[in-house]
Amino acid sequence: MAEILAEAGRITGLGPEIDGKIIFGLQSAYAKRVGQKPMRFVAPANQLTDLDDDDLVVVRFSRTDHSTTAGPLPVASLSLA
């Protein structure tokens, strides 16, 4: 079983809802400062209700890499930081 990972940051680039899930970006303050692209995740749409880029959130996911290459995105659960 993969280790559960967590990342804190601000939500960027909310996408459209598809099959009850939304693709979104998450960017930490450090990543923004050094010009890194936001990491991309998928979460159930109901977890993103009323969240926007002003909210600091914690994303928990079980994928062991942070790649944004083609392939399935990690499904994440969210909580406000």
Secondary structure as UniProt FT lines:
FT   STRAND          5..12
FT   STRAND          17..18
FT   TURN            19..20
FT   STRAND          21..27
FT   HELIX           29..34
FT   STRAND          39..44
FT   HELIX           45..47
FT   TURN            49..50
FT   TURN            53..54
FT   STRAND          56..61
FT   STRAND          77..80
//
